Amino acid sequence: MINAYPLYTAAQVRELDRTAIEDAGIPGYTLMSRAGEVVWSCLRAECPAARTLVVVCGTGNNGGDGYVVARLALEAEYQVRVVQLGDAESIKGDALAARRAYLAAGGACDPFDDQVLADAEVIVDALLGTGLERPLERQWLAVVKAINAVGVPVIAVDIPSGLHADTGAVLGAAVRATTTVTFIGRKQGLLTGAAADFTGTIHFDDLRVPASVHERITADARLLISAPLGELAFPRARNAHKGDHGHVLVVGGDHGMLGAVRLAGEAALRAGAGLVSLATRPEHAALLSAACPELMSHGAGTAQALRALLPRATVVAVGPGLGQSRWARELLAVLLETRLPLVVDADALNLLSCEPVQRDNWVLTPHPGEAARLLKRTTSAIQADRYTAVRAIAGNFGGVAVLKGAGSLVASTGSPVAVCTAGNPGMGSGGMGDVLSGVIASLMAQGLDHSQAAAAGVCVHARAADRAAVNGERGMIARDVITELRAEMNDGGEGV
């Protein structure tokens, strides 16, 4: 079963395109025609009642794809208008051939005008492709804003104009597409960060480029399409017992935050750990045991008390509700002395940012704000290039880094970044990160290595949240996700 798809940078896709033309012998105009045909087919499927089409074309190959769409629509007796931006005299090569074919079929081109767009039932964005590197200005910016203001379905060709193909950052402004039809190689920037609000539904087509072309390029990232659970995807042995499934120790729960450690512990249980213990403030232990008797809650008021709990643990999750007090610092110091595998989250990350440490057997799970503190950057800088940020965390601190958010990223040195696009906005509420910490720790305790556990944990957590969102995203809480973990783990990683 295929578990992931390769994701490419813009430069790598250009190399795939070049190799397909020069080595595989596929003419560039053939690829452009195929791309236009795929967009046209998608448009008819997505907007079956539309008969008035506006195609906004730039001067490059992206615009050439748009001219193919316009010609096909014209031949199907749609009302078609093409808005040409940029100097038409500069169009060359395959794009020029596509433009001439459209004009020969009886088509015409219009300059940009708000009224042209206002008459459209559907708009095709063939303005700018994957080569954009600087913020949009002047007429280009005005057209993008005008497209977004119309309020009709928008089909983006290859990438919504204004998005950076490698990072997903918005360069001044970007087209908010209903559907993005992308070709030859999946672009990594379409799948994380701000891009989620601009791509709409993503359709991919390889344009019949042979696999031998793709085999020549090593992808920088991979899109997870199911949780890589390995042996955990199969039914357990009939004679299995709790000792076979690991013992997770969750450390945290300072004053006012004992709920966080409970959420992480319950998530670890629901994800399949055989035993889960909590190490928390002594005055919290009895409360947590009463609230969830399956959790073994221990008072750990001192470093010595925590050390006494470590020999039984398979893996430790530290950070949920930990705080940054002297007590928190002492407990974290004890864990950094051990060689036990760790999952590090929340305030444990904030403490780590003050006194950086590197080790190879841990998983760090920052949200963008925590990532900014770890890397001494701003949160906006992290979000502007999430791939670079997650690689930097893994490189600086060792082990595996998970950068949470829309299109969560998982990185370890020397491996492609894994991208999970499951999940939904309902996860933007307190406690979701605590649940993820518990899930990843649980999978590590059950035998997955830290890299596999991080990737699988992110997927399981996100897919469980999608199950929970069946009843609506707004108002979803962390316990709703915990409730769905059991079903997700027993689906073998396939999800809903």
N, C-alpha and C positions, 0 to 999 in steps of 0.2 A: 504494500500500500504506500502510495506517495504521501509523505508527511509534510513536505514543504516545497515551495516553488522558489527558484532563484530570483533575486532582485538585483537590478543593475543601476549603475550611475549613467548619467547622460552620455559621458564619453564612451562607456562600454557599449551602450546601445548604438552609438554611431559606428563603433567598430563592428558590431554585429551586422549592421546595415551594409557597411563596406564589404565585409567578408561575403555576405549573401550575394552581393552584386559581382564582385571581382573573382571570388573563388568558387562560389556555387553556381555562378552563371545566370542569376536571375536579374533581368534588366531592371534598372531603377524605376522606369515608368510602369513596369508590371507590378512592382511592390506598391507604388503609389495608387495604381488602379485598384489593387486588392484592398488597400486601406480605405479608399473611398467607398468601395462596395460594402465593406463591413460596417462602416458608419451609416450608410444608406439603409442597410438591412436593419440595423439597430434602431434607427430613427422610425422606420415604419412600424417596428414592433412596439416601441415605447410610446409613440404618438400616432396611433392608427387613424384617428379622426382628422388630423391636421392636413391641410392642403395648401397652406401659404407658408412658404419657407424663406428665411433670410439667412444667407451664408456670409459670415464676416471673414474675409481672407487677408492674410498678410502677404509678404513678398517671397517667403521661403517655401520649403517643401510642405510645411503645415498648410500653407495657403493652397498649394497644389492639390493636397488631399481634399480641401474644401471645394475646389473647382470640379473635381471628379464627382463629389456628392451633388453639386449644383447641376451638372450635366445629367446625371441619372434622374434627378427629380424633374428636370425639364422634360426629359424623354418620357417620364411617367405622367406628364401633363399636370404637374403641380404648378402653382404660381410661385416663381422663384425670383428672388432678387439677390444679387451679390454686392456687398459693400467691400470695396477695395481700399485698404489702407496702405500707405507707403507708396513709393514711386513705382508705378506699373512697368516703367521702362527698365527697372532693375531686376525684374523677374527673369529667370533663366533656367536652362536645363529642363528637367522633367516637369517642374512647376509651370514653366512657360508652355510646354506641350499640353498640359492639362488645361491651362487657361484658354489656349487656342481652340482646343476641342470643345470647350463649353461655348465659346463665342461662335464657332462654326455650327453648333447645334441651334443657334438662334438666341443665345443668352446675351445679356448686357450687364454692365457694371455701373454701379452708382457710387458717388462719393458719400462719405459718412453724413447721415442726417438722422436726427432723433425720430422723425416721422417714419422713416423707412423701417426702423426697428419696431415702432409702435404698431405697425400693421401685421407683424409676424404672429403666426400661431406656434411656431417653433423656430429657434435660432441655432445655427451651427457655428460654434466658435472654432475657426481655423486661422486664428490671428497670429499666435506666437507658439512656437514649439518648445523643445527641451533646451534650446541654447540660451535662453534668457538668463542674464547674470546681474543686471542692474535694475533698479526700480523704474516702473513705468512713468512716463512723462507726457505732457502735452496731449496731443490727439489720441495717442494710445491709451492713456489713462482715462480720458473722457469717454472713449468707446466702451471700455470695460465697465465703467460706472453706468453708462447708458444701458448696456446689456443687462446688468443686474437690476436695473430699475423697471424693466419691462414687465416682469412677472409671468413669463411664459416658459415652457420647458427649454432647456439649453443643453445641446449635445456638444461636449468638448472633444476635439480631435486630438488624440494622443495625451494631452495634458491641458487643464484649464489655463488659459493665458494669464500670466502674472504669477503663477506658482513656480518655485525653483524645483527643478526635477530631481535634484540630489537631496535636498533638505526638507522640502515641503513648506518652506518659508514663503510668506506672501511678499512680493516685491512691489510695494506701494499699494497695489490693489490687485485683485484676481477675480476672474469670472467664477460666479457660483453656478456650477453646472448641475443639472439634474442627473446627467449620465456622462461618464468619461469613457471613451473607447480608445484603448491604448494598444500599441502594436509591437511586435517582434520580441521585445523584452520588457518585463514589468519594471517600471521606474520606482526606485526606492522612496523617492520623495512624495509619491502619491499616498503613502500608507501610514504616515505618522504626523503628529503635531497638528498644526493649523490646517493641513490639507484635508482633514476629515470634514471640514465645513464647506469645502469647495468642490470636491470631486463628484459628489452624488454616488450613484451606483457605478462601480468600475467593471467594464467588460474588457477582457484581454483576448487578442487574436495574434497568433504567431505569423500570420500571412503565409503560411505553408513554407516557412524557412526551415530547412532540414535540421535535425538535431545535431548533425555534425558541425554546423556553424556555432551553435550554442556551446558545444563541448570545448571550443577553443578559448572561451572566456570564463575565468573563475569569478563568480559573482561575489560582490562585497557583502551581500546580505541575503536573507532567505525569509520568505513569508510562511509562517506556520499555518497549516490548514487543519491540523488536529494536534492534540496534546501528545508529545513524544513520551508516552508512559512506559515503553519497553515491556518488560515482563509484567508490570502492574496492570497492563491492559487485559490480561488473561485471568480467568477464574482462579481463586485461591485453592490450594490443596485442601482436600476434605479434612485432613488431620491437622490443619494449621491452628496455632494458638497465639495468644497475645504477644508472647515473647518473640515470635517470628517477624513482627511488624514494627519493631523499633520503639524507642522511648524518647519522646520529645520533652525537653525542659524549656519552659517559657519563663523568661526573667523580666519582670517589670511590675507595673501596678503601683506607682507612687500615690501619695495622697490625692484624692479626687480623680484618679485615673485607673481604678481597679477594673473598670469595664473593659479596657483595652486588652489586658492580659487574659481576661476570660474569653474574649472574642478570639484571640489567637489560639488559645487552648482548645476551644470548641471546634474551631476550623481544623486544627490538626487531627482531632478525633474523627471528624466527619470525612476528612480526606484519607483516613485509613490507618493512622498510627495505632499501634497496639496499646500503648500507655502514654499518658500525657501528665506531666507534673508542672505545677506553677511555683515559682519562687518569687515571693512578694513581701510587702511589709507585714510584719507579724500580726498586726491588728486586722489585716485584710484576709488572712488565710481562712478563718472559720466562715466568714461571709461568702467567700468564693466556693468553699466546699458545700455549703448549704444551697447556693444558687445552682450549682452544677455538680452533683455528687460523683459523676464519672471522672472529674478532674481531681488529682491529688494535689492539694494546696499546702504549701509549706511556708512558714515564716522564715524569712532570710534577712534578718536585721543587720547582719554583719558579714564580712567577707568569709569568715570561718564557717558560718552557717551555710553559705552558698557552696563552699568547697565540699562540704559533706554530702551535697546532693549530686555532685558531678559524676561519681563513679558509675551510677546507674544509667546515666543519660547516653543516648546514641548521638543526638544532635541538640544544639541549644539555639533557641530564637530569643534574641535580646533586643529590647527597645520599646515594645508596646507599653505605653504608659510609664516608661522608666523615669522621665523627668531628667533634670540635670543637677540634682542636688549632690552633696557629698556622698550620700548613700548610693546614688546612681553611679557615680564615678568609681567608687570602691568595687561595686559588683562588676562593672564592665572591666576593670583592671584584672579581676580574678579570671574572667573568661578569656581575656587576651593572653593570659599566662598558659592556658591549656592548649592542647592540640585537637580538642573536639571541634567538629564542623560547626560553623555558626551561620545563622541568618541574622543580619543586622539591619534594624529598621528604626525609624522615628528618632527619638532623642539619643539613642546609641549612635546614630549617624552624626547628629549634631555634636556630640562629644568627640567623635572620631575626627571631625573636621578641625577641631582645636588641637588635637595631638594625633596626627596621621600615623597609621601603622599599615604595613603591607604583609599579607599572608595569602596562601594559595587555596585554602580550604574553607572559604566563606562565600556567602552571597550577600551583597549589599543591595538594598531595595529602596532607593531614594525617589521621592517625587521631585519635580523640577526645582522647588525651593531648596530642598535638602541637597540636591545635586549642585546647585549654585554655591552653597556653603562649602561643600567638599572640594570644589574646583576653584573657589575664590573668584567667582564670576557673578554676573547678574542672572536672575531668572530668565529675563528676556533673551540673554545671550545663549542660555541653555536651550531654550525653545527654538531659537533661530537655526540651530544645527544640532539636533538631538543625536544624530549618529556620531558626530565627533565627540559630543559630551559623554555618551555612554562608553565609548572606547577609551576616553581619557580616564574615566573613573576606574575602569578595569585595569588600565595600564598603571595608574598611580597607586592603586590599593591592592591589586592582585585579585585572584579569584574571579568571581562572576559579578557583573553589575546589571541590575534591572532598573531601567529608567521608566517609571510609571507615567501613565497619561494615555491620551488617545493614540493608539498605535504604540503600545508598550514595547520597549526594546530590551533585548538581553544580549550582553556582550561578554566575551572572555578573550584574552589576548591570543591572537593567531587563528581565530575562528570567525566565520561570517556572523554578522549581527542577526539575531533572530527577531522577527517582527510579529506581534500578535495584534490582529485588527478586530478580534472579538471584544465584547464589552459594550457599554452604553453609558450615556450621561447620567443615568441613575446612580452610577457608582461614585458620583461626586458628593459623598456624604461621609460623616465621621465613622471611623472604624474599618473602612474597606481595606486600608493598608495593613491593619492588624490581622485581618482574615488572610490576606495574601501571605504574610509572614508565616502564619500557622500552616498554610497549605504547603508552601515550599519546604518548611522544616519537616513536615509529615512525609513528604515524598523522599527526602533525603534519608529519614529514619527507616523507610521501607526499602532502601537499597539503591535508589537512583544516585548517580554522582551529582555533584553540586551544579554542574552545567546543565545536565539533562533535567534535574529537579526544578531549576529556575525556569527553563523554557516550558516544561510541562505544567508547572505550578501557575504560571501566568495565564496559560491557556485554560486550565481547569477553572481557575478563579473567574476569568472573564466569561467563559461559557456558562458557568453557574449563574452569573449575574444576568446573562441574557435569558436564561430560564426564568429567573425571578422577575424580569421585566415584562413577562407576558401579561402581568396584571397592571402594567404601567411603570414608567421610569420615575416619574415624579413621586417622591415619598418613599422610595425604596431604601431600606436600611441594611446594615451589614448582616444582621441576623437572617434577613431574607435570603441572602447569598449563601450563608452557612447551611440553611435548610436544603438548598439545591445541590450542595457538594456531593452528597451521597449518590444521587442519581447520576451526576456527571462522572464520578469516578467509576461507576459500574456500567457506563456505556462504552468503556474501552477507549476513552479519549475522543470519540467521534463527535460528541456534542449534539446539539439539537438541529 
